[in-house]
Amino acid sequence: MTSSDSLETTSRPGLRRVAIDPLTRVEGHGKVTLLLDEEGHVQQARLHIVEFRGFEVFIQGRPYWEVPVTVQRLCGICPVSHHLAASKAMDRIVGVDELTPTAEKIRRLMHYGQILQSHALHFFHLSSPDLLFGFDSEAARRNIVGVAATYPDLARRGVLLRRFGQEVIRITAGKRIHGTGSIPGGVNRSVTDAERGELRAQVGQAVDWSREAVQLVRRLFEQNLEMYRDFATFPANGLQLVREDGALDLYHGGLRARGSGGGTIFDHVDYSTYWEQVFEEVKPWSYMKFPYLRLIGPEEGWYRVGPLTRVTGCDFIPSPLAEAERRDFLAFDGGSAARATLGFHWARMIEMLHAAEVIAGLLDDPDISGGDLVRQGERRGRGVGVLEAPRGTLIHHYRVDEQGMVVRANLIVSTTHNNEAMNRAVREVARRYLDGRQLTEGLLNHVEVAIRAFDPCLSCATHALGQMPLSVELLDADGSRLDQLVRD
């Protein structure tokens, strides 16, 4: 919900500036600025990330075995994704190319629990108010409280689906948030028979509710087809991981990139040298980087990641219910939903269903209760870990010295990959719905709706540009300054 006091307007020579600050119902802090001329026509529209975290710098000098636990503090919504991506990178550091079957499957169980809980949180709590009530509906109603009042069963299912995913994480990682279950070379615990029974008793309901969520989004598309298929929609390249046979795999695989017209740019590329395919550009007005595909270049090589790219870009989903829903999604209205930015929501629910199916299968696998948890090999100096986080492809890249200390880190998170795509979505909405009109809260919410479709995590996506001014003060109990360090 955009509150009236968040609409900042200032004057510039010949242009008026309008700011949506802060963005709401997203993870992290950001804003959108619009520059309008005297007739109210949009001359510029930008998404700004104003939050700075600095993890790539302050983990330097820390021992490599601390990294999987440390970096997940980037985020309280997707910590498991960072925990596992860092663990996969550190597997290479400790010389492990293949985990034990037990460790591999427990990590997958943890990861798909994260996919399920994050997708449930985003759809039911953050995005459904816009879709259920309308983009320009009453602001006071357009939130999870409004959903609970009007659709109590739907809100309850959203809460319980997320809770189930968090229970999967608790059992595999030790805690629902910021667990310690994954370690370099494997995991530190297996799943007991009692824990398997606890999750088995709930997983069938999670599958059923996920199927119903997919159908809910389909109905919303049917009811709002003319608007949904064109809202913030534009052609885009795509990047994702796929399994060796082209199937959707959210934990491991090779890199696949497809062009905006559907043609393959590259396929099944080993992600351990991802920098040969992806380069990062920086711009002075955002802490977030702008990645692009090297083969195409910065102007046309930007791309999109996440559920919409994954569901449309894989050859098939390796679970029967989700695959059936994927086929229906691709065929709907001649493929219009699969091309639409709001198709992210439909694809996200298909992935949530797939996650529930994968969890059900893993709970029947005796390997998750095995005792062979960790492997070690010959130490290496570099490790890259890549997986598909809820929001899209996540890359962790580390260098470690002979003493085991991190000397370099680079993180390219899902929201960073989507940076240019989100900016394009903002521009499309601004020009179509705001250009030349009297601005209202409801119209400005259209811009936020476009951003929320990507489920951005702005906390994870920030990155330093050069030197950041910094002032640190040491105060005593009375508030008097004892010392100060300043970096300009």
BAKEDREN-56259 format. One record per residue (C-alpha): residue in one letter; x, y, z. Coordinates in pm, whole numbers, padded with zeros to 5 digits, always signed. Layout:
<rs>
AXYZ/...
</rs>
This chain:
<rs>
M+00000+00000+00000/T+00137+00338-00097/S+00059+00597+00167/S-00001+00958+00075/D+00304+01079+00264/S+00526+00856+00050/L+00450+01052-00267/E+00736+01300-00270/T+00716+01577-00529/T+00987+01832-00601/S+01051+02075-00884/R+01333+02077-01137/P+01383+02312-01431/G+01101+02225-01670/L+01030+01893-01495/R+00843+01776-01188/R+00975+01487-00981/V+00739+01233-00823/A+00879+00968-00589/I+00713+00652-00459/D+00916+00620-00142/P+00929+00366+00008/L+00814+00079-00209/T+00576-00136-00010/R+00506-00507+00021/V+00856-00597-00096/E+01160-00722+00093/G+01408-00440+00154/H+01411-00070+00080/G+01375+00101-00256/K+01192+00379-00434/V+01072+00480-00779/T+01122+00828-00923/L+00928+00975-01213/L+01018+01292-01400/L+00715+01460-01559/D+00702+01757-01794/E+00453+02044-01768/E+00181+01841-01944/G+00233+01548-01708/H+00409+01329-01965/V+00664+01083-01821/Q+01017+01172-01930/Q+01201+00931-01702/A+01106+00644-01469/R+01360+00463-01253/L+01372+00204-00978/H+01632+00303-00716/I+01781+00069-00457/V+01878+00286-00162/E+01988+00018+00084/F+02352-00086+00128/R+02462-00409+00299/G+02830-00467+00210/F+02849-00845+00268/E+03093-00895-00017/V+03347-00683+00168/F+03309-00766+00534/I+03325-01145+00490/Q+03676-01097+00351/G+03925-01215+00611/R+03675-01461+00763/P+03738-01839+00751/Y+03556-02016+00469/W+03360-02248+00700/E+03181-01948+00852/V+03049-01822+00519/P+02737-02041+00474/V+02606-01924+00812/T+02720-01563+00777/V+02590-01473+00431/Q+02235-01589+00501/R+02204-01282+00726/L+02160-01088+00403/C+01791-01169+00426/G+01524-01299+00662/I+01300-01412+00375/C+01541-01621+00165/P+01827-01712+00402/V+01819-02079+00298/S+01902-01983-00060/H+02218-01798+00047/H+02302-02073+00298/L+02292-02339+00026/A+02453-02136-00255/A+02746-02057-00026/S+02763-02421+00083/K+02778-02534-00278/A+03067-02292-00337/M+03245-02416-00026/D+03200-02778-00137/R+03440-02692-00418/I+03678-02520-00174/V+03703-02840+00033/G+03747-03050-00281/V+03405-03213-00298/D+03241-03242-00640/E+02969-03488-00539/L+02792-03508-00204/T+02679-03825-00033/P+02323-03928-00133/T+02198-03836+00214/A+02356-03490+00211/E+02235-03418-00144/K+01875-03512-00065/I+01861-03332+00270/R+01987-03014+00102/R+01723-03056-00169/L+01454-03107+00094/M+01569-02790+00268/H+01574-02597-00059/Y+01229-02702-00176/G+01090-02618+00168/Q+01235-02269+00112/I+01079-02246-00235/L+00738-02343-00098/Q+00736-02108+00201/S+00873-01811+00006/H+00628-01850-00283/A+00339-01881-00037/L+00451-01570+00150/H+00486-01361-00162/F+00161-01459-00328/F-00079-01470-00034/H+00066-01192+00181/L+00224-00947-00062/S+00064-00977-00406/S-00283-01126-00364/P-00433-00799-00226/D-00369-00629-00562/L-00501-00923-00761/L-00809-00991-00549/F-00924-00632-00487/G-00787-00448-00790/F-00477-00236-00843/D-00653+00090-00759/S-00880-00041-00484/E-00900+00127-00144/A-00549+00143+00001/A-00658+00062+00357/R-00805-00268+00234/R-00523-00365+00000/N-00317-00575+00242/I-00314-00916+00412/V-00556-00794+00679/G-00805-00708+00406/V-00754-01050+00246/A-00812-01223+00580/A-01132-01027+00636/T-01277-01096+00290/Y-01123-01434+00206/P-01049-01596+00546/D-01002-01951+00412/L-00758-01831+00147/A-00555-01630+00398/R-00548-01924+00638/R-00420-02159+00368/G-00150-01913+00277/V-00034-01898+00638/L-00040-02278+00679/L+00141-02342+00350/R+00419-02111+00459/R+00430-02275+00801/F+00469-02618+00641/G+00764-02495+00434/Q+00921-02346+00743/E+00882-02677+00927/V+01071-02851+00647/I+01347-02592+00690/R+01348-02630+01070/I+01389-03006+01049/T+01667-02995+00788/A+01851-02676+00890/G+01794-02673+01267/K+01596-02346+01270/R+01324-02189+01057/I+01542-01883+00993/H+01923-01871+00978/G+01982-02242+01039/T+02315-02425+01030/G+02227-02756+00865/S+02439-02724+00551/I+02817-02725+00589/P+03110-02740+00343/G+03110-03091+00201/G+02766-03195+00323/V+02520-03152+00609/N+02542-03187+00986/R+02226-03385+01053/S+01981-03625+00892/V+01603-03654+00927/T+01466-03886+01195/D+01175-04123+01140/A+00962-03913+01375/E+01038-03599+01177/R+00956-03775+00850/G+00622-03882+00996/E+00547-03528+01112/L+00601-03386+00764/R+00428-03672+00583/A+00111-03601+00777/Q+00099-03251+00627/V+00245-03280+00278/G-00071-03413+00109/Q-00263-03106+00217/A+00020-02883+00096/V-00003-03045-00248/D-00383-03000-00262/W-00372-02637-00152/S-00094-02561-00399/R-00307-02702-00684/E-00593-02481-00574/A-00361-02177-00570/V-00264-02247-00931/Q-00631-02258-01027/L-00697-01934-00839/V-00440-01747-01049/R-00584-01901-01365/R-00930-01769-01273/L-00786-01423-01208/F-00631-01426-01555/E-00959-01537-01710/Q-01147-01259-01533/N-00892-00987-01617/L-00741-01119-01938/E-00739-00798-02140/M-00545-00612-01869/Y-00324-00891-01737/R-00176-01002-02067/D-00054-00653-02158/F+00030-00510-01815/A+00405-00419-01805/T+00465-00687-02068/F+00767-00679-02302/P+01001-00933-02467/A+01305-01036-02263/N+01598-01273-02271/G+01601-01537-01997/L+01862-01712-01780/Q+01812-02021-01564/L+01950-02357-01453/V+01823-02677-01615/R+01893-03042-01549/E+02099-03245-01799/D+01779-03356-01973/G+01639-03001-01983/A+01406-03048-01688/L+01336-02782-01427/D+01582-02826-01139/L+01588-02561-00871/Y+01892-02695-00682/H+02150-02782-00950/G+02212-02786-01324/G+02373-02610-01618/L+02309-02253-01728/R+02061-02200-02012/A+01996-01865-02181/R+01723-01806-02434/G+01659-01497-02642/S+01348-01285-02636/G+01226-01466-02947/G+01269-01811-02790/G+01595-01912-02956/T+01876-02067-02750/I+02176-01842-02680/F+02368-02106-02482/D+02272-02424-02301/H+02398-02657-02027/V+02695-02430-01954/D+02903-02517-01647/Y+02829-02241-01396/S+03176-02265-01238/T+03289-02019-01508/Y+02970-01811-01517/W+03171-01490-01575/E+03243-01604-01931/Q+02870-01566-02000/V+02754-01292-01761/F+02907-00950-01701/E+02796-00681-01456/E+02755-00311-01528/V+02720-00042-01262/K+02525+00281-01282/P+02562+00581-01049/W+02196+00613-00946/S+02155+00267-00785/Y+02349+00039-00551/M+02224-00254-00762/K+02431-00384-01054/F+02302-00440-01408/P+02410-00783-01539/Y+02399-00874-01909/L+02492-01161-02139/R+02841-01110-02283/L+02748-01265-02618/I+02492-00990-02680/G+02632-00688-02494/P+02494-00439-02239/E+02234-00272-02459/E+02040-00582-02567/G+02192-00849-02342/W+01989-00781-02026/Y+01772-01071-01920/R+01509-01192-01677/V+01520-01473-01419/G+01271-01633-01182/P+00955-01844-01198/L+00827-01712-01531/T+01161-01773-01703/R+01206-02114-01542/V+00860-02251-01615/T+00857-02130-01976/G+01226-02203-02041/C+01259-02560-01914/D+01172-02859-02134/F+00948-03012-01867/I+00883-03017-01491/P+00975-03355-01337/S+00663-03389-01120/P+00330-03487-01277/L+00086-03236-01131/A+00309-02934-01187/E+00395-03049-01540/A+00025-03074-01627/E-00028-02723-01494/R+00276-02596-01688/R+00129-02725-02013/D-00203-02554-01943/F-00019-02233-01858/L+00178-02236-02183/A-00135-02303-02388/F-00359-02048-02217/D-00494-01785-02458/G-00238-01870-02723/G+00052-01835-02481/S-00034-01482-02366/A-00004-01564-01993/A+00339-01717-02048/R+00453-01391-02209/A+00291-01158-01954/T+00476-01001-01662/L+00183-01092-01436/G+00240-01449-01554/F+00508-01454-01284/H+00230-01514-01030/W+00088-01813-01219/A+00434-01961-01275/R+00518-01905-00908/M+00220-02112-00797/I+00315-02390-01041/E+00659-02396-00881/M+00501-02405-00536/L+00305-02712-00643/H+00622-02869-00783/A+00803-02800-00453/A+00526-02974-00258/E+00547-03275-00491/V+00927-03293-00459/I+00904-03273-00080/A+00649-03558-00079/G+00885-03773-00285/L+01189-03699-00070/L+01000-03785+00248/D+00957-04138+00110/D+01328-04171+00032/P+01519-04366+00301/D+01841-04180+00215/I+01727-03871+00408/S+01764-04072+00730/G+02110-04202+00641/G+02425-04149+00844/D+02682-04068+00574/L+02669-03688+00586/V+03003-03529+00489/R+03286-03569+00242/Q+03624-03398+00221/G+03881-03373-00056/E+04184-03170-00161/R+04155-02798-00089/R+04104-02551-00373/G+04133-02175-00391/R+03808-02091-00569/G+03448-02200-00538/V+03129-02109-00724/G+02784-02212-00606/V+02469-02155-00811/L+02108-02253-00753/E+01760-02128-00837/A+01637-01924-00541/P+01263-01846-00518/R+01322-01520-00707/G+01564-01659-00967/T+01922-01763-01034/L+02158-01701-00739/I+02537-01695-00782/H+02795-01709-00500/H+03162-01685-00595/Y+03452-01696-00346/R+03831-01704-00341/V+04011-01842-00036/D+04380-01817+00055/E+04610-02092+00186/Q+04506-02016+00546/G+04140-02073+00458/M+04045-01705+00474/V+03810-01548+00220/V+03998-01295+00005/R+03726-01218-00252/A+03350-01259-00277/N+03100-01176-00548/L+02727-01234-00515/I+02483-01194-00804/V+02138-01240-00659/S+01809-01296-00834/T+01684-00939-00800/T+02009-00807-00946/H+01960-01023-01255/N+01609-00873-01288/N+01725-00513-01241/E+01687-00393-01598/A+01368-00594-01648/M+01210-00429-01343/N+01315-00085-01467/R+01154-00162-01802/A+00837-00273-01628/V+00830+00056-01434/R+00871+00254-01756/E+00601+00056-01938/V+00348+00112-01659/A+00440+00479-01617/R+00394+00553-01985/R+00071+00356-02021/Y-00114+00443-01701/L+00042+00764-01568/D+00144+00963-01874/G-00053+01287-01898/R-00293+01197-01616/Q-00371+01338-01276/L-00174+01114-01042/T-00360+00923-00772/E-00252+00669-00514/G-00423+00394-00711/L-00246+00482-01034/L+00091+00496-00860/N+00018+00154-00709/H+00019+00019-01065/V+00394+00084-01066/E+00437-00113-00745/V+00222-00397-00882/A+00466-00432-01172/I+00765-00445-00936/R+00596-00690-00699/A+00539-00935-00987/F+00915-01002-00978/D+00904-01064-00599/P+01217-00851-00553/C+01443-00885-00251/L+01605-00544-00243/S+01804-00625+00072/C+01996-00898-00110/A+02057-00702-00426/T+02261-00405-00304/H+02623-00360-00398/A+02887-00094-00332/L+03000+00150-00600/G+03352+00267-00520/Q+03414+00407-00172/M+03120+00470+00055/P+03145+00767+00297/L+03136+00636+00652/S+03137+00790+00997/V+03165+00577+01313/E+03131+00730+01660/L+03209+00573+01999/L+02977+00708+02270/D+02984+00655+02646/A+02679+00576+02860/D+02588+00945+02885/G+02599+00995+02509/S+02926+01188+02508/R+03150+01119+02208/L+03473+00941+02305/D+03614+00884+01958/Q+03526+00916+01589/L+03654+00765+01265/V+03557+00920+00931/R+03611+00798+00575/D+03514+01042+00299/
</rs>
